[in-house]
Amino acid sequence: MSDATSSSSAPPRRIHRRPSRVLADLAGGHANRTWEKHVRELVRPDFLILDDFAMRQLSAAQADDLYELVSERQGRSLIITSNRAPSDWYPLFPDPSSPSPSWTGSSIPATR
C-alpha cells in the first residue's frame, strides 16, 4: 500500500543571507584556504537569497568574490533584494567599467 502523503521530490534547498556575511565568509576563506568550500556551499542550494544588497561600496576582492559566486551559480536561482535600483549598484563596484557588475543586466527589477 502506498503512502499518499509521501512525495518523491524534496523541498527546494535555500540559503538566505546578507551579502556582508557572505562576503566576510568568502574573505575568511581566502585566509584559511576554505574559499572553494564556502563557494560550493553557496552554489549547492536551489535558491540563494542575498538580502539588502548594495548597502556599501565593495572592495576589489569583494567584487571579485561576488562575480565568481554569481558565475558559479549560473543556471541556479539567485534572488537579490535591495533598497537601491540596479543602476545604482554600479558605482559601488571598485571599477564600474569592469565586467564585475555586468550580471545586473540580466536582473529583473521588482518593487514592493
C-alpha positions as CSV (number, residue, x, y, z in Angstrom):
1,M,0.0,0.0,0.0
2,S,1.4,3.4,-1.0
3,D,1.6,6.4,1.3
4,A,-0.5,9.2,-0.3
5,T,1.3,11.8,1.7
6,S,4.8,10.9,0.6
7,S,6.4,12.9,-2.2
8,S,9.2,11.9,-4.5
9,S,10.5,15.4,-4.7
10,A,12.3,17.1,-1.9
11,P,11.5,20.7,-1.0
12,P,13.9,23.2,-2.6
13,R,17.0,24.0,-0.6
14,R,17.7,27.6,0.0
15,I,20.2,29.9,1.8
16,H,19.1,33.4,2.9
17,R,22.0,35.7,4.0
18,R,23.1,39.3,4.0
19,P,25.7,40.0,1.4
20,S,28.1,41.4,4.0
21,R,28.1,38.0,5.8
22,V,28.6,36.1,2.6
23,L,31.5,38.3,1.5
24,A,33.1,38.1,5.0
25,D,32.9,34.3,4.9
26,L,34.5,34.3,1.5
27,A,37.2,36.7,2.6
28,G,37.9,34.4,5.6
29,G,38.1,31.5,3.2
30,H,40.9,33.2,1.3
31,A,42.8,33.5,4.6
32,N,42.3,29.9,5.8
33,R,42.1,28.2,2.4
34,T,38.4,27.2,2.6
35,W,37.2,29.7,-0.1
36,E,36.3,26.9,-2.5
37,K,34.3,25.1,0.2
38,H,32.4,28.3,1.0
39,V,31.6,28.8,-2.7
40,R,30.4,25.2,-3.0
41,E,28.1,25.6,0.0
42,L,26.6,28.7,-1.7
43,V,26.3,27.1,-5.1
44,R,24.6,23.9,-3.9
45,P,21.2,25.2,-2.8
46,D,18.4,25.7,-5.3
47,F,17.9,29.3,-4.2
48,L,20.5,31.8,-2.9
49,I,18.9,34.9,-1.4
50,L,21.1,37.9,-0.8
51,D,19.1,40.3,1.3
52,D,19.9,44.0,1.5
53,F,22.4,44.2,-1.3
54,A,24.3,47.4,-2.2
55,M,24.4,48.9,1.3
56,R,28.0,49.9,0.9
57,Q,30.9,50.1,-1.5
58,L,32.7,46.8,-2.4
59,S,36.4,46.3,-2.3
60,A,38.1,44.8,-5.4
61,A,38.4,41.5,-3.6
62,Q,34.7,41.5,-2.6
63,A,33.7,42.4,-6.2
64,D,35.8,39.5,-7.5
65,D,34.3,37.1,-5.0
66,L,30.8,38.2,-5.8
67,Y,31.4,37.9,-9.5
68,E,32.8,34.3,-9.0
69,L,29.8,33.4,-6.9
70,V,27.3,34.7,-9.4
71,S,29.2,32.9,-12.2
72,E,29.3,29.6,-10.4
73,R,25.6,29.8,-9.7
74,Q,24.8,30.2,-13.4
75,G,21.6,28.3,-14.1
76,R,20.5,28.3,-10.5
77,S,18.2,30.9,-8.8
78,L,19.7,33.9,-7.2
79,I,17.4,36.4,-5.5
80,I,18.8,39.8,-4.6
81,T,16.9,42.3,-2.5
82,S,18.0,45.9,-2.3
83,N,16.6,49.3,-1.5
84,R,18.5,50.7,-4.5
85,A,17.8,50.4,-8.2
86,P,20.2,48.0,-10.0
87,S,21.5,51.1,-11.9
88,D,22.7,52.5,-8.6
89,W,24.8,49.4,-7.9
90,Y,27.5,50.2,-10.5
91,P,29.2,53.0,-8.5
92,L,29.6,50.6,-5.6
93,F,32.0,48.4,-7.5
94,P,35.7,49.5,-7.5
95,D,35.8,49.8,-11.3
96,P,32.3,50.4,-12.6
97,S,33.5,49.8,-16.2
98,S,34.8,46.3,-15.3
99,P,32.7,43.2,-16.0
100,S,32.1,42.6,-12.3
101,P,28.6,44.3,-12.2
102,S,27.6,43.1,-15.7
103,W,25.4,40.4,-14.3
104,T,23.0,43.0,-13.2
105,G,21.9,43.4,-16.8
106,S,20.1,40.1,-16.5
107,S,18.3,41.0,-13.4
108,I,14.6,41.6,-13.3
109,P,13.8,44.5,-11.1
110,A,10.9,44.1,-8.7
111,T,9.3,46.6,-6.4
112,R,7.2,46.2,-3.3
